[in-house]
Amino acid sequence: MRRALLLAIGCLFACAVASCKPQKLPVRQLSIRTADGKTVGIAAEMAVTDEQRQRGFMERTTIPDGTGMLFVFENDQMLRFWMKNTPHPLSIAYIDRNGVIQNMFDMTPFSLASVVSTVSVRYALEVPQGWFERAGIQVGDVLLYP
């Protein structure tokens, strides 16, 4: 009986630890077309459910250049993101329904301050901080998303 109880407690502990690990979402290859006609590729995890969008990159310590997370919303809206439980510095682009990048901001690890879009948008793309600049991506460039 005692052995069974210890085994059950061990299983519960293992499940709790496993559920705390950051889970990678499905990845989709996307492109951004810059003002000079260049196309820049990015491998973006797709956050499409409320749960996925709320979790985002929380607890991720490593996010390589050329990767990111695209947050997809059903309707245009003013978006606000924060960095709660997110140790990796990120940059965010707010993108309208036509794929046009409207705003870009850097975000501070673990900050609870909201980073708010200045207009209603449909998407948010988070990447390692500074990647947009290193890739030559600016406000007005276009995310090619079906």
Residue frames as qw, qx, qy, qz and C-alpha x, y, z in Angstrom:
[[0.000, 0.886, 0.463, 0.000, 0.00, 0.00, 0.00],
 [0.303, -0.809, 0.096, 0.495, 2.77, 2.41, 0.97],
 [0.430, -0.154, 0.596, 0.660, 4.68, 1.62, -2.21],
 [0.232, 0.608, 0.663, 0.370, 1.59, 2.31, -4.33],
 [0.127, -0.938, -0.262, 0.188, 1.06, 5.63, -2.54],
 [0.381, -0.622, 0.326, 0.601, 4.67, 6.68, -3.11],
 [0.390, 0.151, 0.691, 0.590, 4.40, 5.68, -6.77],
 [0.117, 0.803, 0.560, 0.170, 1.20, 7.73, -7.18],
 [0.232, -0.901, -0.030, 0.366, 2.82, 10.79, -5.53],
 [0.447, -0.351, 0.514, 0.642, 5.88, 10.38, -7.76],
 [0.327, 0.436, 0.689, 0.477, 3.69, 10.24, -10.88],
 [0.014, -0.924, -0.382, 0.031, 1.77, 13.36, -9.83],
 [0.346, -0.761, 0.193, 0.513, 5.04, 15.21, -9.20],
 [0.439, -0.074, 0.632, 0.635, 6.44, 14.15, -12.59],
 [0.224, 0.671, 0.628, 0.325, 3.27, 15.31, -14.36],
 [0.149, -0.942, -0.195, 0.229, 3.35, 18.65, -12.55],
 [0.396, -0.570, 0.387, 0.607, 6.99, 19.22, -13.50],
 [0.398, 0.186, 0.701, 0.562, 6.38, 18.20, -17.12],
 [0.140, 0.814, 0.542, 0.157, 3.40, 20.55, -17.44],
 [0.234, -0.886, -0.009, 0.401, 5.56, 23.48, -16.26],
 [0.507, -0.191, 0.497, 0.678, 8.09, 23.00, -19.05],
 [0.324, 0.558, -0.143, -0.750, 7.67, 25.41, -21.96],
 [0.669, 0.286, 0.681, 0.082, 5.89, 23.64, -24.78],
 [0.068, -0.270, 0.492, 0.825, 6.80, 24.46, -28.36],
 [0.596, 0.504, 0.351, -0.517, 3.81, 25.20, -30.59],
 [0.742, 0.415, 0.455, 0.265, 3.36, 24.13, -34.22],
 [0.248, -0.541, 0.284, 0.751, 5.82, 26.02, -36.46],
 [0.599, 0.698, 0.387, 0.061, 5.00, 27.62, -39.80],
 [0.498, -0.072, 0.267, 0.822, 7.48, 29.12, -42.26],
 [0.174, 0.904, 0.351, -0.172, 6.47, 32.74, -42.90],
 [0.537, 0.231, 0.170, 0.793, 7.98, 35.60, -44.90],
 [0.057, -0.840, -0.231, 0.487, 8.17, 39.35, -44.47],
 [0.550, 0.557, 0.286, 0.552, 8.50, 41.55, -47.55],
 [0.356, -0.525, -0.129, 0.762, 10.57, 44.67, -46.87],
 [0.269, 0.841, 0.122, -0.454, 10.11, 48.08, -48.51],
 [0.074, 0.653, -0.591, -0.468, 13.06, 47.40, -50.85],
 [0.800, 0.282, -0.335, -0.410, 11.45, 44.15, -52.08],
 [0.210, 0.351, -0.890, 0.200, 13.63, 41.76, -50.09],
 [0.815, -0.332, -0.288, -0.377, 11.92, 38.74, -48.53],
 [0.026, -0.466, 0.762, -0.449, 12.98, 37.64, -45.05],
 [0.698, -0.202, -0.653, -0.214, 11.97, 34.20, -43.77],
 [0.265, -0.411, 0.605, -0.628, 11.00, 33.38, -40.21],
 [0.462, -0.179, -0.868, -0.045, 10.01, 30.11, -38.53],
 [0.318, -0.328, 0.256, -0.852, 7.09, 31.16, -36.33],
 [0.043, -0.246, -0.929, 0.272, 5.32, 29.14, -33.70],
 [0.269, -0.397, -0.450, -0.753, 1.59, 29.71, -34.11],
 [0.008, 0.211, 0.717, -0.665, -0.36, 30.90, -31.05],
 [0.250, -0.250, -0.550, -0.756, -4.00, 30.69, -32.14],
 [0.511, -0.572, -0.636, -0.087, -5.96, 29.66, -29.03],
 [0.332, -0.870, 0.053, -0.360, -6.54, 31.77, -25.92],
 [0.846, -0.491, 0.138, 0.152, -4.38, 29.39, -23.88],
 [0.776, 0.205, 0.141, 0.580, -1.52, 29.49, -26.41],
 [0.190, 0.762, 0.052, 0.617, -1.68, 33.29, -26.64],
 [0.525, -0.819, 0.064, -0.223, -1.70, 33.69, -22.86],
 [0.878, -0.340, 0.171, 0.288, 1.32, 31.40, -22.45],
 [0.373, 0.900, -0.224, 0.001, 3.41, 32.77, -25.33],
 [0.625, 0.477, -0.512, 0.345, 7.15, 32.58, -24.69],
 [0.566, -0.703, 0.262, -0.341, 6.82, 32.36, -20.88],
 [0.785, -0.456, 0.415, 0.056, 9.75, 30.53, -19.26],
 [0.845, 0.456, 0.053, 0.274, 11.65, 30.28, -22.55],
 [0.487, -0.722, 0.211, 0.443, 15.31, 31.02, -21.96],
 [0.308, -0.280, 0.620, 0.665, 16.48, 30.54, -25.55],
 [0.583, 0.694, 0.371, -0.202, 14.82, 31.87, -28.69],
 [0.580, -0.108, 0.442, 0.676, 17.14, 31.73, -31.72],
 [0.183, 0.511, -0.216, -0.812, 17.33, 34.46, -34.37],
 [0.290, 0.125, -0.738, -0.596, 15.11, 33.66, -37.33],
 [0.288, -0.384, -0.877, -0.014, 12.40, 32.22, -35.08],
 [0.205, -0.154, 0.227, -0.940, 9.46, 33.78, -33.31],
 [0.109, 0.399, 0.881, -0.228, 5.83, 33.42, -32.33],
 [0.183, -0.214, -0.374, -0.884, 2.87, 34.73, -34.30],
 [0.176, 0.328, 0.723, -0.581, -0.20, 35.53, -32.20],
 [0.115, -0.243, -0.658, -0.703, -3.31, 35.26, -34.36],
 [0.231, 0.287, 0.561, -0.741, -6.54, 36.98, -33.28],
 [0.307, 0.504, 0.796, 0.133, -10.02, 36.57, -34.76],
 [0.124, 0.917, 0.361, 0.116, -10.79, 40.31, -34.89],
 [0.360, 0.530, -0.153, 0.752, -8.96, 43.60, -35.21],
 [0.547, -0.793, -0.268, 0.008, -8.31, 45.13, -31.80],
 [0.009, -0.833, 0.451, -0.321, -5.91, 47.18, -29.73],
 [0.899, -0.075, -0.398, 0.165, -3.43, 44.60, -28.45],
 [0.238, -0.815, 0.424, -0.316, -1.39, 44.74, -25.26],
 [0.887, 0.057, -0.418, 0.186, 1.40, 42.36, -24.31],
 [0.386, -0.822, 0.375, -0.187, 3.62, 42.05, -21.27],
 [0.523, 0.476, -0.697, 0.122, 6.64, 39.97, -20.31],
 [0.691, -0.464, 0.379, -0.405, 5.39, 38.24, -17.16],
 [0.833, -0.219, 0.508, 0.021, 7.51, 35.11, -16.53],
 [0.786, 0.590, 0.064, 0.173, 9.41, 35.70, -19.77],
 [0.611, -0.616, 0.196, 0.457, 13.20, 35.76, -19.23],
 [0.576, 0.126, 0.451, 0.670, 14.29, 36.23, -22.85],
 [0.081, 0.546, 0.020, -0.833, 14.32, 39.83, -24.19],
 [0.445, 0.465, 0.728, 0.238, 11.88, 40.18, -27.08],
 [0.124, 0.203, -0.202, -0.950, 10.82, 42.60, -29.77],
 [0.374, 0.484, 0.769, -0.183, 7.19, 42.72, -30.89],
 [0.069, 0.019, -0.441, -0.895, 5.58, 43.85, -34.14],
 [0.427, 0.449, 0.600, -0.505, 1.87, 44.66, -34.25],
 [0.082, -0.052, 0.742, 0.663, 0.47, 43.77, -37.67],
 [0.527, 0.242, 0.152, -0.801, -2.85, 44.74, -39.26],
 [0.792, 0.234, 0.513, -0.236, -5.26, 42.41, -41.10],
 [0.684, 0.715, -0.117, -0.086, -3.49, 43.15, -44.41],
 [0.911, -0.017, -0.063, 0.408, -0.14, 42.03, -42.97],
 [0.298, 0.740, -0.143, 0.585, 1.30, 45.56, -42.69],
 [0.576, -0.263, -0.483, 0.605, 3.55, 46.10, -39.67],
 [0.123, -0.881, -0.265, -0.373, 2.05, 49.05, -37.80],
 [0.355, -0.848, 0.315, -0.236, 4.27, 49.20, -34.66],
 [0.812, 0.139, -0.477, 0.305, 7.48, 47.66, -33.37],
 [0.405, -0.805, 0.255, -0.351, 8.65, 47.74, -29.75],
 [0.448, 0.271, -0.782, 0.338, 11.36, 46.19, -27.58],
 [0.723, -0.566, -0.168, -0.358, 10.19, 44.49, -24.39],
 [0.040, -0.613, 0.670, -0.417, 11.98, 44.01, -21.08],
 [0.527, -0.057, -0.846, 0.051, 12.27, 40.53, -19.53],
 [0.308, -0.363, -0.779, 0.409, 9.84, 39.89, -16.63],
 [0.087, 0.001, 0.090, -0.992, 8.24, 43.35, -17.02],
 [0.145, 0.521, 0.813, -0.217, 4.57, 43.66, -16.10],
 [0.156, 0.532, -0.027, -0.832, 4.27, 46.91, -18.07],
 [0.663, 0.534, 0.522, -0.059, 1.87, 46.67, -21.02],
 [0.165, -0.277, 0.517, 0.793, 3.24, 47.26, -24.51],
 [0.460, 0.583, 0.555, -0.375, 0.19, 48.50, -26.42],
 [0.414, 0.345, 0.565, 0.625, -0.45, 48.78, -30.15],
 [0.018, 0.299, 0.082, -0.950, -1.28, 52.31, -31.32],
 [0.551, 0.153, -0.309, -0.760, -3.98, 51.09, -33.74],
 [0.865, 0.002, 0.376, -0.331, -6.29, 48.09, -34.02],
 [0.227, 0.512, -0.790, -0.251, -4.38, 45.10, -35.38],
 [0.918, 0.001, -0.188, -0.349, -4.97, 41.40, -36.05],
 [0.918, 0.065, -0.282, 0.271, -1.54, 39.87, -35.33],
 [0.296, -0.877, 0.378, -0.030, 1.46, 40.22, -33.06],
 [0.880, 0.304, -0.291, 0.222, 4.87, 38.77, -33.91],
 [0.511, -0.800, 0.314, 0.020, 7.40, 38.27, -31.11],
 [0.816, 0.429, -0.265, 0.283, 11.06, 37.65, -31.96],
 [0.696, -0.321, -0.201, 0.609, 14.39, 37.80, -30.11],
 [0.075, -0.927, -0.108, 0.353, 15.09, 41.42, -29.22],
 [0.113, -0.690, 0.437, 0.565, 16.84, 43.25, -32.04],
 [0.539, 0.119, 0.772, 0.315, 16.07, 40.64, -34.71],
 [0.411, 0.821, 0.393, -0.044, 13.81, 42.97, -36.71],
 [0.013, 0.927, -0.262, -0.267, 16.62, 45.51, -36.94],
 [0.416, -0.424, 0.736, 0.325, 19.26, 42.87, -37.77],
 [0.505, 0.323, 0.770, 0.218, 16.98, 41.48, -40.52],
 [0.076, -0.018, 0.330, 0.941, 16.25, 44.95, -41.94],
 [0.142, -0.586, -0.765, -0.229, 12.54, 44.83, -41.08],
 [0.031, -0.019, -0.210, 0.977, 10.72, 48.11, -40.40],
 [0.350, 0.520, 0.538, -0.564, 7.26, 49.55, -39.82],
 [0.498, 0.596, -0.177, -0.605, 5.38, 49.39, -43.15],
 [0.144, 0.297, -0.910, -0.252, 6.90, 46.07, -44.21],
 [0.770, -0.017, -0.130, -0.624, 4.43, 43.26, -44.91],
 [0.435, -0.190, 0.866, -0.160, 3.99, 39.85, -43.29],
 [0.524, 0.161, -0.620, -0.562, 3.04, 37.38, -46.00],
 [0.260, 0.016, 0.876, -0.407, 0.44, 35.31, -44.15],
 [0.148, -0.243, -0.798, -0.531, -2.35, 33.48, -45.98]]
